[in-house]
Amino acid sequence: MVKFLKEQMEKSGCGIGSNFIRAIRCEAGIAGGYEKHKGIVICSEEMDHQDDVTQTVFHELIHAYDECHAANLDWTDCAHHACSEIRANHLSGNCHYKRELLRGYVKIKGHEQECVRRRVMKSVTANPYCSETAAKDAMEAVWDSCYNDTKPFDRAP
């Protein structure tokens, strides 16, 4: 999936240089992030397994893909941020049942959408431009269109 996303970005003219993905030391509790014009950072102290690294890179590549394809993506706009977070959490598998179980969330039905919503709120409320109310309103406003947008995949992986 990571290779596929990188190929799709390159086909779209958004080249990924050798320094696009970097491992650094970060604040506690953060797995990684995407920084506009800088690339992806992976927080080395939070990664115990290769699968964790791959999952985080996959999630952050969705943000990079969104940045590449949305000419007017504004990370200070709560709705834009929420949309990219919805897509990244839904498409990357962050909310797969097994991952949720390992995090201590046990719910058989509806776990994936509930997880996506929880993770979107955590990320968007960390944006200094988005209050909790603004984040929730933005998430609800863009939910259907962004959750169902699976580009560049035919369907959610």
Order of alpha helices (4+ residues) and beta strands (2+ residues): alpha-beta-beta-beta-alpha-alpha-alpha-alpha-alpha
